[in-house]
Amino acid sequence: MVFLITGASGFIGFHLAKALLARGNTVIGIDNLNDYYSPLLKQARCDQLKQFQNFYFYQMDIADQPAMESILKQHHDIKIIFNLAAQAGVRYSLENPFAYIQTNITGHLTILELARHLPKLQRIFYASSSSVYGLNKHLPFSEQDRVDRPSSVYAASKQSAELLSFTYHHLYGLKQTGLRFFTVYGPWGRPDMAYYLFAKAIAENKPITLYEGENLSRDFTYISDVIDGLISLLECPDLDGYEIYNIGNSRQEQVENLITCLEKSMQKKAKINRITRPNTDIEATLSDITAIYKKTGWSPKTRLDEGIQYFTDWFQNFNN
Ligand SMILES: NC(=O)c1ccc[n+]([C@@H]2O[C@H](COP(=O)([O-])OP(=O)(O)OC[C@H]3O[C@@H](n4cnc5c(N)ncnc54)[C@H](O)[C@@H]3O)[C@@H](O)[C@H]2O)c1
């Protein structure tokens, strides 16, 4: 089976590409290797994928329509697209809001527009985010909840991509599955995310910046569980024409507990510097994963302490 994965050198794209290549599939990987975080880390992930013979990599921008068109012409036998390329990160959307519109909206639209001309395409899976639940207070977040109150440009861009996807399904019958990921973490993870920044601060004996708030909590989802969830969707024979799933661990963990897990696995005490939570960041997330469970039988397996141990093992090794 031939897959197109955008954001293939990113955290989730890399793990997904590796899993699909290991199963004997062909993967066309696209990534612009931008410097939002270390391009060396992105390159190191990509180098691993290049060890597979049936991996084809193109460094390009998904919003560059002519360049994307020429690649898709060469690979007209693509059956499944995973659009995972994005300008990620909630806080950076205060600094550079236009980057989010360019990749997450214009880039997503470019993929949709080109995809509808691919003769063998069966389905597009695309990354959305728990951020779309925005200012909702009621936990757990369900796919049925309203998603029209985003608290950041990042969240607004992800919600806009969902709307465009719905429209392309309505207009052209493009089959699509939206994936609302909840704080994905693990080896080869993203250096801009809290768990990574905390591990780095602990390793360097620097203080962790922690947001104030008694209920500061996240639904942390381990990367292998996420990949198993994506494979369960790929193997599911009766996906609907247009659908959206929460991909989360369905456990509400205090961020303080994340720090305890990091301290245990790194065998070092953290120093903590508390600041007021910026209004881009929501206080708590928790996924209702009944929908994907009912559809595919998938449920996550990795406890936070286990997943953090796997992450810090990789982190310490990689940084040595
Ligand atoms: N990791 C999480 O916790 C999480 C949570 C919610 C949603 N998501 C979404 O899942 C997807 C994957 O996230 P990730 O954690 O792997 O992020 P990531 O930043 O590691 O990966 C995204 C990749 O896309 C590439 N990219 C960015 N703009 C591009 C462009 N215009 N053209 C081509 N490539 C481009 C980047 O270089 C990067 O390698 C993203 O859409 C993200 O918004 C992730």
The ligand as a Gaussian input file, in Angstrom:
#p B3LYP/6-31G(d) Opt

LIG

0 1
 N        2.298000      16.161000      19.593000
 C        1.133000      16.512000      20.134000
 O        0.944000      16.459000      21.344000
 C       -0.001000      16.975000      19.267000
 C       -1.226000      17.299000      19.906000
 C       -2.280000      17.739000      19.127000
 C       -2.156000      17.831000      17.746000
 N       -0.966000      17.537000      17.160000
 C       -0.871000      17.662000      15.693000
 O       -0.314000      16.469000      15.165000
 C        0.500000      16.768000      14.033000
 C        1.899000      16.219000      14.241000
 O        2.434000      16.849000      15.414000
 P        3.899000      16.603000      15.909000
 O        3.873000      16.628000      17.386000
 O        4.484000      15.454000      15.197000
 O        4.575000      17.974000      15.435000
 P        5.984000      18.233000      14.739000
 O        6.174000      19.718000      14.744000
 O        7.022000      17.389000      15.358000
 O        5.738000      17.726000      13.260000
 C        5.216000      18.526000      12.240000
 C        6.186000      18.480000      11.071000
 O        5.628000      19.258000      10.012000
 C        6.673000      19.958000       9.378000
 N        6.096000      21.141000       8.738000
 C        5.653000      22.270000       9.347000
 N        5.180000      23.131000       8.430000
 C        5.317000      22.521000       7.234000
 C        5.008000      22.898000       5.899000
 N        4.442000      24.090000       5.619000
 N        5.300000      22.040000       4.885000
 C        5.887000      20.846000       5.159000
 N        6.196000      20.433000       6.388000
 C        5.918000      21.259000       7.421000
 C        7.655000      20.306000      10.488000
 O        8.970000      20.520000       9.978000
 C        7.562000      19.082000      11.390000
 O        8.584000      18.158000      11.113000
 C        0.443000      18.281000      13.866000
 O       -0.584000      18.575000      12.952000
 C        0.047000      18.786000      15.249000
 O       -0.603000      20.027000      15.185000
 C        0.112000      17.102000      17.886000

